[in-house]
Amino acid sequence: MKSSTSAAVVARIRAGATVVSAPACGTPTSLLASLADEAGPRDITLLAGLLIDPSVLLPALDRGVLRLRTWHPTAALARQLEQGTAEYIPLRASAVPVHLRAWSPDVAMVRASPPDRHGWCSLGPSAGYGRAALAAARTRIAEIDPAVPRTLGDTAVHVSCFDALAESTTPMPVHPPARQTAVTRAIAAHILELLPSKPTLQLGIGTVPEALLGALADAETGGLRFVGMGSDGMADLFERGLLDLDLHRAGPVISTPDILGTRRVMDFADGNPAVGVFESAIAHTPAALARHDRLVSVNSAIEVDVSGQVNSELVRGRRISGVGGSIDFIEAATHSSGGLRIIALPSTTPDGTTSRIVAHLAETTPASLPKAMVDVVVTEHGVARLAGLSMRERAESLASIAAPHHRETIAAGKADVR
């Protein structure tokens, strides 16, 4: 099959079609740019998970020729979500493949490596719902990019499965590590003290989970395995000999639906049996993940109230995120032997004016995680162990790890916690 330009391939998509795009570092950015171009098809509904940089879509969303439906919104889409040109679909990551089959999209678009000598392409860093999207769609398009790593797991798709190939003219999206601060390093140090021997770690997106990778390296903590998102810091841990390569434990030591990072981790994952990139049926499903002993889930949050309820979706009423895989991973840790569920966040916003430990979530703010699904909350000021505590005890424990200048206000507001 000969490849063509992204514009020529997208021109074959009819007006009014529903198109699903692969996410994150596997996003087919050349195809999306052509889809959003003024010469592209009209009245398109785009289904997508995490889009690291959706800026190419914004003019088409604003013109009303493109509608985005996403289960992983970001702050970059806040205005479009408010205006209704983008819509949020509350979905657990493990449920996305099932819904794709029910939606029966007209077109699926993925980013893939060139075919090898046997005709096999690789979906590289993103497999959570890529093959499910291809199986559900009537037309299958691949953006062929030689920079896509040939990863192991559920990423192989034969070139004969595609109806069209487009040459990639835009680089793979990257997610560089966040800059660390004294606050994030202090939080990571507290988390380090909570970890069991030889844990399997799930780390969410954010500065604190990334800081933990650095803390693990500095402490030379060995026997590590990872599920959930793969990132640059995991390559560093592997090269320092800190991952669990025990012959008696089968499978890759990093099992992920999405590798989210830079060229560093992409090169590390290329052909590396230590890394497995899997569909959500493996990588997000709690029943499968719970088979890992000592599964520790570490996720960030926007705010936590003194009952332990977690908001990870809204900032001052503006949506910047969704449910994602956090509930899947936390449920898995719930049923893992020796599992632990950690929420980690700075005690205040960066300017110090607003506490992220609050007396109550606002009436219109969702509880992304219920209070019964959190074992520990960590800030730079310490650790609040919530499991087994009464509501009064939870409030006292959480108030104690708030910023000192906010504790009095929180104490005044927590009197009616029930």
Secondary structure, DSSP 8 states (H G I E B T S, - for coil): --EE-HHHHHTTS-TT-EEEE--GGG--HHHHHHHHSTTS-SSEEEEES--S-GGGGHHHHHHTSEEEEESS--GGGHHHHHHTSEEE----GGGHHHHHHHH--SEEEEEE----TTSEEE-TTB-SSHHHHHHH-SEEEEEE-TTS---EES-EEEGGG-SEEEE--S-----------HHHHHHHHHHHHH--SS-EEEE-SSHHHHHHHHHHHHTT--SBEEES-B-HHHHHHHHTT-B---TTS-S-SEEESBB-S-HHHHHHHTT-TTEEE--HHHHT-HHHHTTSTTEEEEE--SEEETT--EE-SEETTEE----TTHHHHHHHHHHSTT-EEEEE--SB-TTSSSBSEESS--TTS--SB-GGG-SEEEETTEEEE-TT--HHHHHHHHHHTS-HHHHHHHHHH-TT--
